[in-house]
């Protein structure tokens, strides 16, 4: 009987420990030095796209990037700091002169860095600068971010990442709850290691937040999401700028009076519409490498005929409708 009680107690302790470890792992997962944010995926209950529909082009969702590489500067002035102590480093101020300089130079440093796992079979010998650049890249983070993310965790966030190409970078409007932080949109083309004799291309997009520190700009936060290549071609409307605005701003929020007109300029898309009072709006999108149109910001034309940033959350329209329906049903 005592042995049975002891066995049950051990099993309970193992289960509790497993649950606690799993919960800790789900709290924070880092990649590329930033938080890994789960991308919202269209639910299975939404309408499946019929690829036979006239004028609906699925091909864009399967094509890899043909964008120019933006992090192509060797930054020789930083080479002497490679492999040095990340906590005892005084970098020159030139790479941090502006928010965009900091973002681009962060990826200039990381382009040839590689942190392969032991079972990696990708490549044919040494890979680029191996781990040498990581201490330098770590010093692109603000002091507050470094306290949140110790160097060893920063290094682990690049595990099995062997090469990074920066293919999009744009200054975008600040978040409503972080109005004083600079915000940049980025898209990355990454070569990841494999247990087989090949490398795998993966694409990430996300946002980098910066603030002034001493004589330059340092990174205070990064959020990335991985790009999925098999959601958009087969499921729903939420990946296309025009239908996204028609449904979320029109059907959900009853904000649109008339047609939605989308103007394209490279990977930038602007979806224009008017409300019943003839006010003019547009929603800014960037098309990702996987063909998905990602909403960036909302704009409204003010009384001086100038576009200004506003903040619209269509999901709140759904919540408000549900609240009203619940009131009437009571």
Secondary structure, DSSP 8 states (H G I E B T S, - for coil): -HHHHHHHHHHHHHHHHHHHHHHHHHH--EETTEEE-------TTS----TTSTT---GGGG-------S-----GGGGGGTTS-TTS----SGGGSSHHHHHHHHHHHHTTB----TT---SSS--TTBTTTHHHHHTTB-HHHHHHS-HHHHHHTTTTEEEEEEEEEEEE---TT-TTSEEEEEEEEEEE--SSSS-EEEEEEEEEEEEEETTEEEEEEEEEEE--SSSTTTS-STTSHHHHHIIIIIIIT----S--EEEEETTEEEEEEE-TT--EEEEEEEE-TTS-EEEEEEEEE-TTS-EEEE---HHHHHHHHHHHHHHHH-
